[in-house]
Amino acid sequence: MRKFSYKSADNANLRSLKEEKIKKSAWNIDRIIYYLLILFALIFLIRYVYLKLNIIKGDGLVTFDKIDVTFADDIRLMRLYVSEDDTVNVKDTLFSYTEKQFEDRSSAMFSAYKTDKTRRMAELESFQRDLDLERIKFQSLSEMVKRYQSEIERVRKLVLLDVSSREKLDQLELTLFDTKQQWEVSRSRLSFLQRNIEQTRAFLKMPIGEFANNENLGFGGDLYSRYVAPKAGVIGRIEYNPNEIVYKTNSVLTINNPDSIHIVGYFDPREIGYIGKGVRVKLIFPDNTETWGVIVKYYIATYALPEEFQKKYEPTTRSIVTIIALENNDKNMLQRFFKMTVKLEINKLFWDNGSKKDEAPAEETQSAVKEEPVYSPENPIPAQDAIVSDSVQN
């Protein structure tokens, strides 16, 4: 067998293939997407922290002052003198009504009115009958006067001819005088009866309200009370019709004051240090229109949120109530969003309580009696400087 041998290392020639190195790009699509995701996440986190820690958010409602006309007792609405959307002034009569405790008085008045009406109808029939008889009598007396006058003229001619005596002429003149006296009495009685008939007919057409005013029957004047407007404004919704019963605490109608339109804002009570009179608030309306407003009044007592802001199936949330007016005082803009919600924002970083606007020049501050304090988050508004109210009109 032939011996197998390998070449030694000295005589071996080893060869290898050198591969070219591929240059990797610094950016590729995966890396770009990765960095973009990180950037978006970082921006979102920064924005979330900024909004969470720096922006005070609240809810607002565009509304205006109004008066709900209510009564402490049940009433019956008798007559309305106004309609919806009518403009009224102070002391204008809005409606008439009667209260439940005066039902007995009303019943007595109706009974007296009915009894008196029956009596007047009987009197009217009697006056009409007497008038017809008196007209017959008056007509007869008128004919007698004419006949006596004609007879006197004839006898006077006979006396001048010495055909008749003077005594007969005197007797006829005396009879004519008596007949004329009866004729005058009959004419006066006709006028009296005619006047009574007109008055009785006018009474029968008289409403019961005028009967209560004109008749001295001890019912205390007007049968119905009248409600007058306590303020000028525009009549809103009328909830009841005449002759309907209005139960106590129910609203008969509302009187709106469109000139007092404003925004009622609700904020978290924990942010009381940043809420005060003169604080600027960013307003975001439903159409994403943005503008600035100023807190003109606030209530330190907390109130329950309205139903439109309260989350369902959660405990009732209480908030600080503020009254906000637009800086530009554009009431037409607010009227377009009446009864709509508004988003409110207060920036803590650029918090502005309006102190710079209220600063007076140096020469004017010398005459100032008392300098208004400037509130800040470090110097919160004391409770005694806040406005405390028992109720807020929504």
Residue, then its C-alpha position, 0 to 999 in steps of 0.5 A: m500500500r502506498k503511503f499517503s502524505y500531506k504537504s507541509a505547511d511550508n509548501a502549502n498555498l492557501r487562498s481566500l476571497k476578500e468580501e467588500k464591506i457594505k456601507k450602512s446608511a445613517w438613516n433608514i425608514d425604520r429608524i425614521i419611524y422609530y424616532l418619529l414615534i419617540l418624538f410624538a410620544l415626547i410631545f404628547l407627554i410634554r403637552y399632557v404635563y403642560l395642560k395638566l399642571n398649567i391650564i385650569k379648565g372649566d365649563g361655561l354657559v351663555t345666559f342672561d338675567k331673568i325673573d321667574v314669576t312664581f307665587a307662594d300659594d296656588i292661584r288661578l290665572m284669570r287674564l293675560y295682558v301680554s304675549e311672548d316676546d313682548t317688551v315691557n317696562v317697570k309697573d306694566t300690568l302682565f296678568s290678573y289672578t285670584e288666590k285660593q284663600f279668596e275663593d269664598r270672596s269670589s263665590a260671594m261676589f259671583s252670587a251677588y252679581k247673579t242676584d243683582k243681575t236677576r233683579r235688574m232684569a226684572e226692573l228692566e221689564s217693569f221699566q219697559r212696560d211703564l215706558d210703553l204705557e207712558r208713551i200712550k199717555f203722552q201721545s193722548l195728551s199731545e192730541m188733547v193739547k192740539r184739540y184744545q188749542s184748535e177749540i180755543e181759536r174757534v171760540r175766540k173768534l165767536v167771542l169777537l162776534d159776540v156769538s159765544s161768552r167770555e167765560k167759555l173761552d176762559q174755561l177752555e184756556l184753563t183746561l189747556f193749561d192743565t193739559k199742558q202741565q200733564w203733558e210736561v210731567s209725562r214727557s219728564r217721566l218718559s225721559f226718566l224711564q228711558r234713562n233707567i232702561e239705558q242704565t239697566r241695559a249697561f249694567l247687564k252688559m257689565p263684566i263682573g270685574e267692573f261690577a266689583n269696582n262700581e258696586n259698594l258691596g263690601f268686597g274690597g274693590d277689585l275681584y282679581s289681583r294684578y301682577v305688574a312687572p318688577k323690571a323692564g325686559v322681554i316676556g319669555r315663555i308663558e307656561y299657563n293659559p287664562n282660567e288655569i290653576v297655577y300651583k305654588t312654586n310653578s312659574v307663570l312666565t319669565i321676564n328676560n333681560p337680553d342686555s345683561i347677557h354674560i357667561v356663567g363659569y364653573f371651576d374646580p374649588r381646588e383652583i381658588g387661588y387662581i380665581g378672582k375678580g379681574v382674572r383673564v379667561k380664554l373662551i372657546f365657543p362651540d364653533n372653535t372661535e376663541t376670545w378673551g373674557v374677564i371675571v367680573k364676579y365670583y362666589i366663594a361658596t360652591y354650587a352643584l354643576p348644572e345637569e349639562f355639565q354633570k357626568k351621569y352615574e357619578p357623584t354630584t360635582r360642586s364648583i366655584v361659580t364665576i360671572i365672565a364678561l367679554e373684554n371687547n363687550d361684544k354682546n351680539m357674539l354672545q347672543r349667537f351662542f345663547k344657552m350653549t356651553v363654552k370651554l374656559e381656560i386659565n393659564k397659570l404660567f401667564w396668569d393675569n389678574g388684571s392688576k397692571k391694567d388697574e394701576a394708576p399713574a404715580e401722581e394719581t396714586q397719591s390721592a388714593v384712599k386705599e390701594e387694592p390688593v394684588y392677588s396671586p397663587e402665592n397670595p390667595i384671595p381671602a374669603q372675606d374679599a369674595i362674594v358670597s351668595d345664596s343662589v345663582q341664576n343659571 
